[in-house]
Amino acid sequence: MNMNAFRHSFDLFAGYATPVFVDLIGCQLSGTSPFYNTEAGSGVRDRGYSLTHAFIVNFSINKNWSIMMIARVTNGFTDPITSAYEREWGFDRVQFIATWRIK
């Protein structure tokens, strides 16, 4: 059986664009809070947000090439179905994104 549910999510970004080899340094915070847990069949909006923290650095190779590195760490619930409020920190991933600008 399919069940629908609403959730609230947000993204915050604070960064600084530098005029040197490192183009951008920033920090991003993302959060998601479900209003209803379809697996447990109960409301869970009072449990708070599952958070993701990301550290972002963009390096400029030349005027057409740049490489961005994103390191992510999560802070979520150990078991989203039970009513326990225990949280755990976890390393999520490191991403590298290469960008080529055509001019």
C-alpha positions, 0 to 999 in steps of 0.5 A, a space after each residue: 500500500 502506498 502512503 503519502 506524507 509531508 516533510 519540511 526541508 531547508 538548505 543554508 549556505 554561507 561562503 566567500 568568493 576569493 580572488 585567488 586560486 581558491 575560488 570559493 570556500 563555504 559551508 552548507 547545512 541541510 535538514 529534513 524533518 518528516 511530519 509523518 513516518 509512513 513506516 511506523 504509521 505515526 507522527 514524528 515532527 517533534 523529533 527534530 531534523 536530520 542534518 547534513 553538514 558540507 564543507 565546500 572548496 572550489 579550485 580554479 585550474 585555469 580560466 576554463 577549468 575548475 574542480 570543486 571538493 565537497 565533504 559531507 557529514 551527517 547527524 541523523 537518528 539511529 533508528 527513524 522508526 522507533 520513538 528513541 531520540 538517539 542521534 549519531 554522527 556519520 561520514 557521508 562522502 567526499 565528492 569531486 566535481 570538475 567543471 569545464 566552461 565553453 567560451 
